[in-house]
Every structure is written in C-alpha cells, then in structure tokens.
Amino acid sequence: MITLFCIRPKGFNVGNDAIYMGMQYYLYQAFDEVVNIITLPATSRYENHGKAGLTAKTIFEINQYGHGVIVGGGNLYENGEIDINLDALNSLDVPLMLFSLSRGRIYNRRHELSDRTDALPDKVLKALNVKAQFSLARDDATRDYLHKLGCRFVKTGGCPTIYLDRTVNRLPQIPRQEKGGVLISVRHPSLMSIPLHKQAQLYEDIQNIIKFVKTKGYSKVRLLCHDHRDINFAASFPGIEYVYTGDVYSYLAMLHSCELNITYRLHSALPCLAYGNPVIKISYDERAISLMDTIGFDDWNIKMLETEDILEQVEDRHSRLNELPRVKERALKKWHALDNTMSKTFKSFSEKVFQYKSNLKKESQ
C-alpha cells in the first residue's frame, strides 16, 4: 500500500477544499490503486497541535512510513502560511512534488504591484524547489518568478478546479428552493490586501451590484461567504441573505446550480467556468489576474485596481454573457495543455513513488 502525505492549506477558506478535491482526480488517475493519503495543515496557525508543514516533526514522520509527499495546492508561496524548517528539509527522503502553488504581488496605495510582506523569502522558495523532483506553479507569473530564481524546471500547471466538472456526480442534491439565483462571492475587506480607500469603497460597490442584478429581473440574490470571517461583512447588507458552508460538496453544489456568479473569489469563479455557469470575475491582486490570464480569460476578467467604476465593468460583462461560451472555447487549447501537464506530472511522480517503495523493499531483504 502506498502512503502519501499532503501538506495543504486547511484554514477557514472552503476554496482550499475545492482545490484538494480537484487534485484528488489527478492523484487517483496516476496511481490507479487505493492510496493512503495523510493530509496535514501547511501551518499550525489555525490548529491546536504542532504537526504541520515541512518541519522536523512532520519530516521525521514522513520518512518513517511515507512513500511521497505533495505540497499544495494553494497560495502557500505568498501568504506565509506554510511552516518550513530548511535544515529538516534537507533530510526529507521521499519524492516531493510541489503542486499548483502561487506567489502573487499586491497593489500598494499608489496602485503599483509590490511584494507582500508575508511572502516566503526567496532563499526558502529556492530551497523548496531545488529539493522537489516536480514543481507546478499555478500561474505564469509564479513560474516566471521561480525561473528568475534559477528554478528553470518549474512548469505552469494551472488550478485543478477548472476541471471539477469531471466530479460533478459527487455533488449532493440541494433543496429546490435553494437552486438558481445570483450568488455574489465576497471577501471581508479587512482580509483583502488592497489600498484602504478601495477597502472603504467595497461596500458601496457591492450595494450597486446588488441593485443592478435586481433590475435585471433576478428574483433571488444572495452573498456567498467562503470563510466564516466574511459573515459579519455579509450580514451588514440590509435585506440580503448570505449563505455559508464549510462543506465543499454543498458549496460546489450551490455554484453548480446558480444562474450567475459575480465574484471577488477565484475559487468560485473557476468551478463555475468548469460547470459552464455564467460568471463575472473581479480580481484585486496578481495571483488572480495572472491565473485568469493563464487559463485564457484575461479579457473577461475585471481588474479592480485598474478601473474607476466596477459597476460599469460588471454591467458590460453582464451584457455580453452570451459571449462567455466562445471565450471558453478559445481558451480550451490552454486548458488541454494545462490538463496534460498535470496528468503527466502526477504520472511521473507516481513512478518515482513506486520506485522509492520498491527500493525500500529491496533494502529490507
């Protein structure tokens, strides 16, 4: 039996579980057998125990009975939410794959892209990638940054959530009264790394979007929270219900059944694109902008910090929703290439893992 460790974000955001669900498809396809998967949080920040990340404790455990380890997917390069001990990392014995990881910059108060203060230091990024046998960046900007650090073998793999339509049969039936309508996926302004005046403007922007979709005849408009920390912001809008679930299957079922998703969140936009549901994406940092470009939706994406009137841009995309299938059709060549990269990389990783296990068996005889 193969035992794999997966070090991934396990904080408050249900989008991280959507990424993991998408990753499982490639993992099971590559290994083609039952695999023990031990998931550990990337950081102990949100956990009550100290077992997290690639630290001395976890690496010791991985070396004891693991046959491989996957780090990702998620924003682990950019938000300081992975615990790494570089000395212990040198002792990691099993094959390592870095999967669908991103490092993006944010807009400062001059509306210029600048490095996050909590991004992983370059020396850590480089050490992690040098140690890995396989490394897939989530987007082209991340890949380019790693190439500049000398990690030329890194490839762009995209995000597995754009293929979640393959697992739609796993979604539960939701109550009839919950189907349809507009979902506006929000994030608490204090959790958005954007200039303060843009944080202050967000409430009015969302109010205007709510008014607009109501004038278009949508009978049901709700705010979608990915994170329970978004709820007090969502609850501040009078007369509008919010929905939240920490269960990824219920969350994806809501996205699958909605008539329209207007979203500040990547991981409600990408599943909707996978399902073929109408979606309008508003991006406020480099990771979202780069990923939307990587998957062929740059022109459809609304760049929040590069426009004065968000509502005008939302109205424009809404008037052209009939174009969205053609945008996706033009992007399919990119999607197929990313899918092929992920499939081949997981297959190569599985071969390394099986070889590692075989060598262990020979050494023990």
Backbone hydrogen bonds in HBPLUS format (Angstrom, degrees):
<---DONOR---> <-ACCEPTOR-->    atom                        ^
c    i                          cat <-CA-CA->   ^        H-A-AA   ^      H-
h    n   atom  resd res      DA  || num        DHA   H-A  angle D-A-AA Bond
n    s   type  num  typ     dist DA aas  dist angle  dist       angle   num
A0036-ASN N   A0002-ILE O   2.86 MM  34  6.09 160.8  1.90 172.4 166.1     1
A0067-HIS N   A0003-THR O   2.76 MM  64  5.54 157.0  1.82 173.2 165.9     2
A0004-LEU N   A0036-ASN O   2.74 MM  32  6.03 171.2  1.75 170.2 168.5     3
A0038-ILE N   A0004-LEU O   2.80 MM  34  6.19 167.6  1.82 161.6 165.5     4
A0005-PHE N   A0068-GLY O   3.04 MM  63  6.44 160.6  2.08 147.0 152.0     5
A0070-ILE N   A0005-PHE O   2.83 MM  65  6.27 158.3  1.88 154.5 160.5     6
A0006-CYS N   A0038-ILE O   2.86 MM  32  6.05 158.2  1.91 145.2 145.1     7
A0040-LEU N   A0006-CYS O   2.88 MM  34  6.18 161.6  1.91 155.4 158.2     8
A0007-ILE N   A0070-ILE O   2.76 MM  63  6.17 158.5  1.81 163.0 169.2     9
A0072-GLY N   A0007-ILE O   2.83 MM  65  6.15 159.1  1.87 154.1 161.2    10
A0008-ARG N   A0040-LEU O   3.13 MM  32  6.51 159.4  2.17 168.0 173.3    11
A0042-ALA N   A0008-ARG O   2.87 MM  34  4.95 127.6  2.15 132.1 131.4    12
A0016-ASN N   A0013-ASN O   3.13 MM   3  5.93 155.4  2.19 119.9 124.6    13
A0014-VAL N   A0226-HIS O   3.01 MM 212  5.49 168.8  2.02 152.6 153.5    14
A0017-ASP N   A0014-VAL O   3.00 MM   3  5.34 131.9  2.23 105.7 118.0    15
A0018-ALA N   A0014-VAL O   3.27 MM   4  6.73 142.1  2.42 142.2 152.9    16
A0018-ALA N   A0015-GLY O   3.11 MM   3  4.96 122.7  2.46  90.6 105.4    17
A0019-ILE N   A0015-GLY O   3.09 MM   4  6.46 150.6  2.18 147.5 154.4    18
A0020-TYR N   A0016-ASN O   3.13 MM   4  6.39 158.1  2.17 141.0 146.6    19
A0021-MET N   A0017-ASP O   2.91 MM   4  6.08 153.0  1.98 142.9 150.1    20
A0022-GLY N   A0018-ALA O   3.03 MM   4  6.28 153.9  2.10 143.9 150.3    21
A0023-MET N   A0019-ILE O   2.88 MM   4  6.16 150.4  1.97 148.4 157.4    22
A0024-GLN N   A0020-TYR O   3.00 MM   4  6.22 151.1  2.08 148.9 155.3    23
A0026-TYR N   A0023-MET O   3.05 MM   3  5.53 118.5  2.44 110.3 123.2    24
A0027-LEU N   A0023-MET O   3.07 MM   4  6.36 160.4  2.11 154.0 160.3    25
A0028-TYR N   A0024-GLN O   2.91 MM   4  6.03 175.2  1.91 159.6 159.6    26
A0029-GLN N   A0025-TYR O   3.08 MM   4  6.11 152.8  2.15 141.4 149.6    27
A0030-ALA N   A0026-TYR O   2.97 MM   4  6.06 152.7  2.04 144.6 151.0    28
A0031-PHE N   A0027-LEU O   3.05 MM   4  6.25 161.5  2.08 154.2 158.6    29
A0032-ASP N   A0028-TYR O   2.89 MM   4  5.56 151.7  1.97 138.8 146.8    30
A0053-GLY N   A0041-PRO O   2.83 MM  12  6.25 157.5  1.88 148.5 153.5    31
A0083-ASP N   A0042-ALA O   2.86 MM  41  6.29 158.2  1.91 161.1 154.7    32
A0047-GLU N   A0044-SER O   3.18 MM   3  4.94 155.8  2.24  99.3 106.7    33
A0054-LEU N   A0083-ASP O   2.78 MM  29  6.06 146.4  1.89 171.7 171.6    34
A0085-ASN N   A0054-LEU O   2.93 MM  31  6.32 157.3  1.98 158.4 151.3    35
A0059-ILE N   A0055-THR O   2.88 MM   4  5.92 168.0  1.90 160.0 164.1    36
A0060-PHE N   A0056-ALA O   3.05 MM   4  6.03 153.7  2.12 140.7 147.7    37
A0061-GLU N   A0057-LYS O   3.21 MM   4  6.44 157.5  2.26 141.9 147.6    38
A0062-ILE N   A0058-THR O   2.83 MM   4  6.10 159.8  1.87 152.9 158.8    39
A0063-ASN N   A0059-ILE O   2.92 MM   4  6.05 162.3  1.95 148.6 152.9    40
A0064-GLN N   A0060-PHE O   3.04 MM   4  6.21 131.7  2.28 136.7 149.8    41
A0064-GLN N   A0061-GLU O   3.07 MM   3  5.00 128.9  2.34  92.9 107.1    42
A0065-TYR N   A0061-GLU O   3.29 MM   4  6.68 156.7  2.35 158.0 159.2    43
A0066-GLY N   A0062-ILE O   2.74 MM   4  4.64 144.6  1.87 137.4 142.7    44
A0069-VAL N   A0095-PRO O   2.96 MM  26  6.39 150.2  2.05 161.3 170.4    45
A0097-MET N   A0069-VAL O   2.96 MM  28  6.41 157.9  2.01 158.2 164.9    46
A0071-VAL N   A0097-MET O   2.87 MM  26  6.31 161.3  1.91 162.5 168.4    47
A0099-PHE N   A0071-VAL O   2.84 MM  28  5.97 174.9  1.84 159.9 161.5    48
A0074-GLY N   A0100-SER O   2.99 MM  26  6.34 160.4  2.03 144.5 145.9    49
A0102-SER N   A0074-GLY O   3.13 MM  28  6.52 139.2  2.31 147.2 154.8    50
A0078-GLU N   A0075-ASN O   3.02 MM   3  5.70 148.5  2.12 118.9 127.5    51
A0120-LEU N   A0077-TYR O   2.93 MM  43  5.47 173.4  1.93 148.1 150.3    52
A0089-LEU N   A0085-ASN O   2.83 MM   4  6.06 149.4  1.93 150.5 160.8    53
A0090-ASN N   A0086-LEU O   3.29 MM   4  6.53 145.0  2.42 141.9 147.5    54
A0091-SER N   A0088-ALA O   2.83 MM   3  5.28 146.3  1.94 110.8 121.5    55
A0092-LEU N   A0089-LEU O   3.04 MM   3  5.27 163.1  2.07 109.8 115.3    56
A0133-GLN N   A0096-LEU O   3.02 MM  37  5.73 149.1  2.11 145.4 153.1    57
A0098-LEU N   A0134-PHE O   2.90 MM  36  6.19 164.6  1.92 145.9 149.2    58
A0136-LEU N   A0098-LEU O   2.80 MM  38  5.98 164.8  1.82 150.8 155.4    59
A0101-LEU N   A0136-LEU O   3.40 MM  35  6.90 157.3  2.46 150.3 151.7    60
A0138-ARG N   A0101-LEU O   2.84 MM  37  5.08 160.6  1.88 135.1 133.0    61
A0286-GLU N   A0105-ARG O   2.99 MM 181  5.24 165.3  2.01 160.6 161.0    62
A0106-ILE N   A0114-SER O   2.94 MM   8  5.52 159.3  1.99 164.9 159.5    63
A0114-SER N   A0106-ILE O   2.72 MM   8  5.52 159.9  1.76 160.3 166.0    64
A0108-ASN N   A0112-GLU O   2.86 MM   4  5.49 160.6  1.90 148.3 151.5    65
A0111-HIS N   A0108-ASN O   2.83 MM   3  5.20 156.3  1.88 119.3 123.1    66
A0124-VAL N   A0121-PRO O   2.99 MM   3  5.38 128.1  2.27 107.7 120.9    67
A0125-LEU N   A0121-PRO O   2.99 MM   4  6.34 164.0  2.01 157.5 162.5    68
A0126-LYS N   A0122-ASP O   2.83 MM   4  5.99 166.9  1.85 155.4 158.7    69
A0127-ALA N   A0123-LYS O   3.02 MM   4  6.03 159.7  2.06 134.8 141.0    70
A0128-LEU N   A0124-VAL O   2.91 MM   4  6.02 161.4  1.95 152.1 156.9    71
A0129-ASN N   A0125-LEU O   3.05 MM   4  6.27 159.7  2.10 147.7 153.0    72
A0130-VAL N   A0126-LYS O   2.80 MM   4  5.97 155.4  1.86 154.6 162.0    73
A0131-LYS N   A0127-ALA O   3.06 MM   4  6.14 149.3  2.16 141.4 148.8    74
A0132-ALA N   A0128-LEU O   3.18 MM   4  6.36 139.2  2.36 137.2 147.6    75
A0155-LYS N   A0135-SER O   3.17 MM  20  6.57 165.2  2.20 160.7 161.2    76
A0137-ALA N   A0155-LYS O   2.73 MM  18  6.02 156.5  1.78 161.1 166.1    77
A0157-GLY N   A0137-ALA O   2.76 MM  20  5.80 174.5  1.76 169.1 168.6    78
A0143-ARG N   A0139-ASP O   3.13 MM   4  6.44 165.3  2.15 151.4 155.8    79
A0144-ASP N   A0140-ASP O   2.87 MM   4  6.04 164.5  1.89 152.7 156.6    80
A0145-TYR N   A0141-ALA O   3.07 MM   4  6.23 152.3  2.15 141.0 148.2    81
A0146-LEU N   A0142-THR O   3.02 MM   4  6.29 162.4  2.05 155.5 159.5    82
A0147-HIS N   A0143-ARG O   2.89 MM   4  6.16 150.8  1.98 150.6 159.5    83
A0148-LYS N   A0144-ASP O   3.08 MM   4  6.34 149.4  2.17 142.3 149.5    84
A0149-LEU N   A0145-TYR O   3.26 MM   4  6.64 132.3  2.50 136.1 148.5    85
A0149-LEU N   A0146-LEU O   3.08 MM   3  5.03 131.1  2.33  93.4 106.9    86
A0151-CYS N   A0146-LEU O   2.99 MM   5  5.41 152.0  2.07 155.9 146.9    87
A0150-GLY N   A0147-HIS O   2.91 MM   3  5.07 155.8  1.97 106.1 113.3    88
A0154-VAL N   A0151-CYS O   3.36 MM   3  6.07 170.6  2.37 119.2 122.0    89
A0162-ILE N   A0159-CYS O   3.31 MM   3  6.34 178.2  2.31 129.3 129.8    90
A0163-TYR N   A0160-PRO O   3.10 MM   3  5.70 162.3  2.14 118.1 121.8    91
A0164-LEU N   A0161-THR O   3.38 MM   3  5.17 160.7  2.42 106.9 104.8    92
A0166-ARG N   A0163-TYR O   3.12 MM   3  6.05 169.3  2.13 125.4 128.1    93
A0167-THR N   A0164-LEU O   3.03 MM   3  5.48 156.3  2.09 111.3 118.4    94
A0168-VAL N   A0165-ASP O   3.39 MM   3  5.08 164.5  2.41 104.7 103.4    95
A0170-ARG N   A0167-THR O   2.98 MM   3  5.68 165.4  2.00 120.5 125.2    96
A0171-LEU N   A0168-VAL O   3.10 MM   3  5.55 167.8  2.11 116.2 119.9    97
A0178-GLU N   A0175-PRO O   2.83 MM   3  5.36 152.5  1.91 116.1 125.3    98
A0179-LYS N   A0176-ARG O   3.17 MM   3  5.47 159.8  2.22 108.6 114.7    99
A0180-GLY N   A0257-SER O   3.03 MM  77  5.53 141.9  2.18 118.9 127.6   100
A0259-GLU N   A0181-GLY O   2.81 MM  78  5.16 152.0  1.88 145.1 153.2   101
A0182-VAL N   A0220-LYS O   2.83 MM  38  6.22 164.0  1.85 158.9 161.8   102
A0222-ARG N   A0182-VAL O   2.95 MM  40  6.28 163.4  1.97 161.5 165.9   103
A0183-LEU N   A0260-LEU O   2.94 MM  77  6.37 162.4  1.97 161.7 166.5   104
A0262-ILE N   A0183-LEU O   2.90 MM  79  6.34 156.2  1.96 158.0 165.4   105
A0184-ILE N   A0222-ARG O   2.90 MM  38  6.29 155.4  1.96 155.1 162.8   106
A0224-LEU N   A0184-ILE O   2.92 MM  40  5.70 162.5  1.95 122.4 127.4   107
A0185-SER N   A0262-ILE O   2.88 MM  77  6.29 135.4  2.08 138.5 151.6   108
A0264-TYR N   A0185-SER O   3.04 MM  79  5.91 166.9  2.05 148.5 151.7   109
A0186-VAL N   A0224-LEU O   3.12 MM  38  6.20 156.6  2.18 154.8 159.7   110
A0191-LEU N   A0188-HIS O   2.84 MM   3  5.45 155.3  1.90 121.6 129.6   111
A0192-MET N   A0189-PRO O   3.06 MM   3  5.16 162.3  2.09 107.8 112.9   112
A0194-ILE N   A0192-MET O   2.88 MM   2  5.61 129.1  2.15 108.7  93.2   113
A0198-LYS N   A0195-PRO O   2.96 MM   3  5.38 132.1  2.20 108.7 121.8   114
A0199-GLN N   A0195-PRO O   3.06 MM   4  6.48 148.5  2.16 149.1 158.9   115
A0200-ALA N   A0196-LEU O   2.97 MM   4  6.27 158.1  2.02 151.6 156.7   116
A0201-GLN N   A0197-HIS O   3.14 MM   4  6.21 135.2  2.35 128.2 139.4   117
A0202-LEU N   A0198-LYS O   3.18 MM   4  6.22 125.9  2.49 139.0 150.4   118
A0202-LEU N   A0199-GLN O   3.27 MM   3  5.35 146.4  2.39  99.9 109.2   119
A0205-ASP N   A0201-GLN O   3.03 MM   4  6.30 160.6  2.07 155.1 161.4   120
A0206-ILE N   A0202-LEU O   2.96 MM   4  6.22 163.2  1.99 158.1 160.9   121
A0207-GLN N   A0203-TYR O   2.99 MM   4  6.25 157.7  2.04 148.0 154.8   122
A0208-ASN N   A0204-GLU O   2.92 MM   4  6.15 159.0  1.97 152.0 157.2   123
A0209-ILE N   A0205-ASP O   2.96 MM   4  6.26 149.7  2.06 144.7 153.5   124
A0210-ILE N   A0206-ILE O   2.88 MM   4  6.12 159.4  1.92 152.5 157.6   125
A0211-LYS N   A0207-GLN O   3.01 MM   4  6.30 164.6  2.03 151.9 155.3   126
A0212-PHE N   A0208-ASN O   2.94 MM   4  6.12 156.7  2.00 144.5 151.3   127
A0213-VAL N   A0209-ILE O   3.02 MM   4  6.29 170.2  2.03 159.1 159.1   128
A0214-LYS N   A0210-ILE O   3.14 MM   4  6.29 152.4  2.22 147.9 155.7   129
A0215-THR N   A0211-LYS O   3.09 MM   4  6.38 149.1  2.19 146.1 154.0   130
A0215-THR N   A0212-PHE O   3.04 MM   3  5.23 120.2  2.41  99.2 113.8   131
A0216-LYS N   A0213-VAL O   3.12 MM   3  5.00 136.9  2.32  91.9 104.3   132
A0217-GLY N   A0214-LYS O   3.07 MM   3  5.40 160.3  2.11 111.5 114.1   133
A0223-LEU N   A0241-GLU O   2.97 MM  18  6.41 161.2  2.01 149.4 153.8   134
A0243-VAL N   A0223-LEU O   2.80 MM  20  6.25 151.8  1.88 165.7 174.7   135
A0225-CYS N   A0243-VAL O   2.95 MM  18  6.17 173.4  1.96 175.9 176.6   136
A0230-ASP N   A0227-ASP O   2.80 MM   3  5.54 167.7  1.82 126.2 130.5   137
A0231-ILE N   A0228-HIS O   3.23 MM   3  5.39 158.2  2.28 104.2 110.7   138
A0233-PHE N   A0230-ASP O   3.17 MM   3  5.54 128.8  2.45 106.4 119.3   139
A0234-ALA N   A0230-ASP O   3.00 MM   4  6.27 166.7  2.02 157.6 161.7   140
A0235-ALA N   A0231-ILE O   2.77 MM   4  5.89 155.6  1.82 156.6 163.2   141
A0236-SER N   A0233-PHE O   3.07 MM   3  5.36 155.2  2.14 107.5 115.4   142
A0237-PHE N   A0234-ALA O   3.39 MM   3  6.04 171.1  2.40 118.2 119.3   143
A0251-TYR N   A0247-ASP O   3.00 MM   4  6.17 161.2  2.04 154.6 160.7   144
A0252-LEU N   A0248-VAL O   2.91 MM   4  6.04 162.9  1.94 147.1 150.8   145
A0253-ALA N   A0249-TYR O   2.94 MM   4  6.06 149.2  2.03 141.5 150.7   146
A0254-MET N   A0250-SER O   3.03 MM   4  6.30 149.5  2.13 146.5 153.2   147
A0255-LEU N   A0251-TYR O   3.23 MM   4  6.61 156.8  2.28 144.7 150.6   148
A0256-HIS N   A0252-LEU O   2.83 MM   4  6.01 155.9  1.88 149.3 156.6   149
A0257-SER N   A0253-ALA O   3.14 MM   4  6.26 136.7  2.34 139.3 148.8   150
A0261-ASN N   A0278-PRO O   3.07 MM  17  6.44 150.1  2.16 140.2 149.3   151
A0280-ILE N   A0261-ASN O   2.86 MM  19  6.33 155.9  1.91 156.6 161.7   152
A0263-THR N   A0280-ILE O   2.89 MM  17  6.26 164.0  1.91 165.9 171.0   153
A0282-ILE N   A0263-THR O   2.82 MM  19  5.97 162.1  1.85 164.0 161.8   154
A0269-ALA N   A0265-ARG O   3.34 MM   4  6.53 152.0  2.42 143.2 151.0   155
A0269-ALA N   A0266-LEU O   3.01 MM   3  5.14 117.4  2.42  97.8 114.0   156
A0270-LEU N   A0266-LEU O   2.91 MM   4  6.13 169.1  1.92 170.9 170.9   157
A0272-CYS N   A0268-SER O   3.41 MM   4  6.36 155.5  2.47 134.2 140.9   158
A0273-LEU N   A0269-ALA O   2.97 MM   4  6.29 152.3  2.04 152.1 160.4   159
A0274-ALA N   A0270-LEU O   2.95 MM   4  6.25 151.9  2.03 148.6 156.9   160
A0275-TYR N   A0271-PRO O   2.84 MM   4  6.13 154.3  1.91 151.2 157.8   161
A0276-GLY N   A0272-CYS O   2.88 MM   4  5.92 122.2  2.22 139.1 153.8   162
A0277-ASN N   A0272-CYS O   2.87 MM   5  4.94 146.9  1.98 147.4 148.3   163
A0302-ILE N   A0281-LYS O   2.95 MM  21  6.06 160.4  1.98 152.7 158.6   164
A0283-SER N   A0302-ILE O   2.75 MM  19  6.03 168.6  1.77 170.8 174.2   165
A0304-MET N   A0283-SER O   2.79 MM  21  5.67 151.9  1.87 155.2 164.4   166
A0289-ILE N   A0285-ASP O   3.14 MM   4  6.36 168.3  2.15 153.0 156.7   167
A0290-SER N   A0286-GLU O   2.74 MM   4  5.70 171.6  1.74 155.9 158.7   168
A0291-LEU N   A0287-ARG O   3.09 MM   4  6.06 156.4  2.14 135.2 142.1   169
A0292-MET N   A0288-ALA O   2.96 MM   4  6.07 164.9  1.98 151.3 155.4   170
A0293-ASP N   A0289-ILE O   3.08 MM   4  6.26 148.5  2.18 142.4 151.2   171
A0294-THR N   A0290-SER O   2.77 MM   4  5.99 156.3  1.83 148.5 155.9   172
A0295-ILE N   A0291-LEU O   3.02 MM   4  6.27 147.7  2.13 150.5 156.7   173
A0297-PHE N   A0292-MET O   2.70 MM   5  5.08 156.4  1.75 170.0 162.0   174
A0296-GLY N   A0293-ASP O   2.99 MM   3  5.09 162.1  2.02 108.4 113.4   175
A0300-TRP N   A0297-PHE O   3.22 MM   3  5.28 130.7  2.47  98.1 111.1   176
A0301-ASN N   A0297-PHE O   3.12 MM   4  6.21 136.7  2.31 147.9 159.1   177
A0301-ASN N   A0298-ASP O   3.23 MM   3  5.23 134.6  2.45  97.5 109.5   178
A0306-GLU N   A0303-LYS O   2.94 MM   3  5.42 159.2  1.99 118.0 124.6   179
A0313-GLN N   A0309-ASP O   3.38 MM   4  6.72 154.6  2.45 144.1 150.1   180
A0313-GLN N   A0310-ILE O   3.03 MM   3  5.19 116.6  2.45  99.9 115.1   181
A0314-VAL N   A0310-ILE O   2.90 MM   4  6.24 155.4  1.96 155.0 162.9   182
A0315-GLU N   A0311-LEU O   2.81 MM   4  6.04 164.7  1.83 157.8 161.6   183
A0316-ASP N   A0312-GLU O   3.01 MM   4  6.21 151.1  2.09 140.4 148.4   184
A0317-ARG N   A0313-GLN O   3.00 MM   4  6.31 164.4  2.03 151.7 154.3   185
A0318-HIS N   A0314-VAL O   2.88 MM   4  6.06 158.7  1.92 151.2 157.9   186
A0319-SER N   A0315-GLU O   2.96 MM   4  6.15 151.5  2.05 145.1 152.2   187
A0320-ARG N   A0317-ARG O   3.03 MM   3  5.10 142.5  2.18  98.2 109.7   188
A0321-LEU N   A0318-HIS O   3.35 MM   3  5.22 162.1  2.39 110.0 107.1   189
A0323-GLU N   A0320-ARG O   2.81 MM   3  5.47 161.3  1.84 121.3 127.7   190
A0324-LEU N   A0321-LEU O   3.06 MM   3  5.38 154.6  2.13 109.8 117.3   191
A0326-ARG N   A0323-GLU O   2.97 MM   3  5.43 122.8  2.30 110.5 125.0   192
A0327-VAL N   A0323-GLU O   3.02 MM   4  6.36 149.0  2.12 150.9 160.6   193
A0328-LYS N   A0324-LEU O   2.97 MM   4  6.26 160.2  2.01 156.1 160.7   194
A0329-GLU N   A0325-PRO O   2.90 MM   4  6.12 152.8  1.98 141.0 149.1   195
A0330-ARG N   A0326-ARG O   2.99 MM   4  6.21 154.9  2.05 145.3 150.7   196
A0331-ALA N   A0327-VAL O   3.08 MM   4  6.30 135.9  2.28 137.1 149.4   197
A0331-ALA N   A0328-LYS O   2.99 MM   3  4.92 124.6  2.30  93.2 108.6   198
A0332-LEU N   A0328-LYS O   3.07 MM   4  6.19 117.1  2.48 143.9 159.0   199
A0332-LEU N   A0329-GLU O   3.31 MM   3  5.28 153.6  2.39  98.0 105.6   200
A0334-LYS N   A0331-ALA O   2.97 MM   3  5.48 121.5  2.32 112.9 126.2   201
A0335-TRP N   A0331-ALA O   3.05 MM   4  6.37 157.7  2.10 148.7 155.8   202
A0336-HIS N   A0332-LEU O   2.79 MM   4  5.98 160.4  1.83 154.5 158.3   203
A0337-ALA N   A0333-LYS O   3.10 MM   4  6.30 154.5  2.17 141.3 148.1   204
A0338-LEU N   A0334-LYS O   2.94 MM   4  6.21 161.3  1.98 155.3 159.9   205
A0339-ASP N   A0335-TRP O   2.89 MM   4  6.04 160.7  1.93 149.3 155.2   206
A0340-ASN N   A0336-HIS O   2.91 MM   4  6.07 156.4  1.96 145.1 151.5   207
A0341-THR N   A0337-ALA O   2.97 MM   4  6.22 153.1  2.04 144.6 151.9   208
A0342-MET N   A0338-LEU O   2.94 MM   4  6.24 164.7  1.96 154.8 157.9   209
A0343-SER N   A0339-ASP O   2.93 MM   4  6.10 167.5  1.94 152.7 156.5   210
A0344-LYS N   A0340-ASN O   2.94 MM   4  6.03 169.3  1.95 150.2 153.4   211
A0345-THR N   A0341-THR O   2.96 MM   4  6.01 158.0  2.01 146.5 153.1   212
A0346-PHE N   A0342-MET O   2.97 MM   4  6.13 165.0  2.00 152.9 156.5   213
A0347-LYS N   A0343-SER O   2.99 MM   4  6.18 154.7  2.06 145.8 153.4   214
A0348-SER N   A0344-LYS O   2.90 MM   4  6.14 160.8  1.94 149.1 154.0   215
A0349-PHE N   A0345-THR O   2.87 MM   4  6.06 155.0  1.93 147.2 154.8   216
A0350-SER N   A0346-PHE O   2.85 MM   4  6.07 156.1  1.91 147.0 153.2   217
A0351-GLU N   A0347-LYS O   3.04 MM   4  6.34 152.2  2.11 146.9 154.0   218
A0352-LYS N   A0348-SER O   3.08 MM   4  6.39 153.3  2.15 145.6 152.4   219
A0353-VAL N   A0349-PHE O   2.94 MM   4  6.23 155.0  2.00 150.5 157.8   220
A0354-PHE N   A0350-SER O   2.88 MM   4  6.14 166.2  1.90 154.4 157.4   221
A0355-GLN N   A0351-GLU O   2.96 MM   4  6.09 155.0  2.02 143.1 150.4   222
A0356-TYR N   A0352-LYS O   2.86 MM   4  6.07 151.7  1.94 144.2 152.4   223
A0357-LYS N   A0353-VAL O   2.94 MM   4  6.25 161.3  1.97 153.4 157.8   224
A0358-SER N   A0354-PHE O   2.90 MM   4  6.10 157.2  1.95 146.0 152.7   225
A0359-ASN N   A0355-GLN O   2.90 MM   4  6.13 158.2  1.95 148.9 154.2   226
A0360-LEU N   A0356-TYR O   3.03 MM   4  6.31 153.2  2.10 146.8 154.1   227
A0361-LYS N   A0357-LYS O   3.05 MM   4  6.34 154.5  2.12 147.8 154.3   228
A0362-LYS N   A0358-SER O   3.04 MM   4  6.37 157.5  2.09 150.5 156.1   229
A0363-GLU N   A0359-ASN O   2.94 MM   4  6.14 157.6  1.99 149.1 155.3   230
A0364-SER N   A0360-LEU O   3.07 MM   4  6.26 136.9  2.26 141.7 152.3   231
A0364-SER N   A0361-LYS O   3.23 MM   3  5.23 130.7  2.48  93.7 106.4   232
A0365-GLN N   A0362-LYS O   3.23 MM   3  5.36 150.2  2.33 100.7 109.3   233
